[in-house]
Amino acid sequence: MQVLVTGARGQVGFELLRRAPAGFVVTGMGSSELDITNEEQIREAVARIRPQLIINAAAYTAVDKAESEPERAYAINRDGVAHLAKAANEAGIPLLHISTDYVFAGDADVPYRENDATGPTGIYGASKLAGEQALVDLCAQHLILRTSWVFGVHGNNFVKTMLRLGRERSELGVVADQRGCPTSAASIAGALWRVAAKIRDEGTAAWGIYHFSGAPACTWHEFAMEIFQQAHALGMIERQPLVNAIATRDYPTPAKRPAWSVMSSQKLQQTFSIAASDWHHDLLDVLQELNGPADKVTPEQ
Ligand SMILES: NC(=O)c1ccc[n+]([C@@H]2O[C@H](COP(=O)([O-])OP(=O)(O)OC[C@H]3O[C@@H](n4cnc5c(N)ncnc54)[C@H](OP(=O)(O)O)[C@@H]3O)[C@@H](O)[C@H]2O)c1
């Protein structure tokens, strides 16, 4: 099956490319090869590659910066997705897309289900929600995987930031009143490939919105503590820094973060037999790879 992956140089795009199972012929395109805000470029790519499936891993992901450049965020996260959706629909092929927990307001206290009311609190979440809506409206065969707190070996993420701070400082403060689910980019890629395999084997799938995130839920503070514990055990940091639990109000950011980002992955489990991934194990895999031979590791960008 011919698959076009957009945003191929991002955290998830990178894992999609290197984890493609046998039987898929994958063309991965980064932003310099295929800019999803350019409708003509998308048409040309689809006409040339003739994919039987598109997976969109491209997005504007700078949550805070989005507050000061909303046009760019919407151009990529809403209009770019709309262009891809139109092209996929015209070609009669499915489009798998990734969205975010930030489409929710974050004021719940039970895991979010797919049908729960959305209510983004910032531009990034609002632009991603607009992208979801464009995809639903414009492409019949669509699957949206909402995920959260993504980390991996490639690109920038919380794990790499903590590793850097852990080497630089003996003490730091990490927010302890936001609860969510760390999710490895590798597990997201794995889930998407399993959905893709079902589409390839059965010609269709139960289209719609699904949640997929790591388990169990934790706070950023708990996540940081686990990162330092594992990194120390692997000899990646000399000592574990003191991690003070701080409140969101003590760490002001341009974009408001949801206090509750926990999503239920039950629907995906029931429909596709894809279970939430244990982020403790996934974190160990990432740290071990980052700790491995230098020539195998992608440097922090
Ligand atoms: N990171 C998270 O914590 C998180 C949480 C929830 C959901 N998600 C979602 O998960 C998906 C993957 O995120 P990620 O963490 O892999 O993000 P990422 O590492 O920031 O990768 C996004 C990629 O999109 C590319 N891109 C940006 N503008 C583009 C354009 N106009 N045309 C084509 N490509 C473009 C970027 O390329 P350049 O760098 O060259 O611009 C980048 O390689 C996104 O849909 C994101 O919204 C992420």
The ligand as an ORCA input file, in Angstrom:
! r2SCAN-3c Opt
* xyz 0 1
  N       3.824     17.579     20.839
  C       2.808     17.324     21.644
  O       2.950     17.309     22.880
  C       1.450     17.029     21.081
  C       0.366     16.843     21.961
  C      -0.885     16.530     21.426
  C      -1.046     16.418     20.064
  N       0.002     16.644     19.235
  C      -0.217     16.542     17.791
  O       0.558     15.473     17.298
  C       0.929     15.751     15.939
  C       2.415     15.551     15.774
  O       3.065     16.444     16.655
  P       4.637     16.401     16.889
  O       4.866     16.435     18.349
  O       5.245     15.329     16.065
  O       4.994     17.844     16.296
  P       6.367     18.417     15.762
  O       7.499     17.594     16.259
  O       6.314     19.870     16.031
  O       6.238     18.140     14.210
  C       5.354     18.837     13.412
  C       5.930     18.853     12.026
  O       5.031     19.570     11.188
  C       5.817     20.266     10.267
  N       5.109     21.392      9.687
  C       4.845     22.601     10.231
  N       4.232     23.383      9.345
  C       4.103     22.663      8.220
  C       3.569     22.936      6.933
  N       3.035     24.122      6.630
  N       3.623     21.959      6.004
  C       4.181     20.764      6.278
  N       4.712     20.454      7.463
  C       4.668     21.397      8.424
  C       7.023     20.731     11.037
  O       8.074     20.964     10.147
  P       9.052     22.222     10.364
  O       9.708     21.993     11.676
  O       9.962     22.148      9.209
  O       8.171     23.442     10.370
  C       7.285     19.567     11.955
  O       8.255     18.692     11.417
  C       0.441     17.162     15.646
  O      -0.783     17.081     14.977
  C       0.230     17.757     17.022
  O      -0.753     18.768     17.003
  C       1.259     16.924     19.710
*
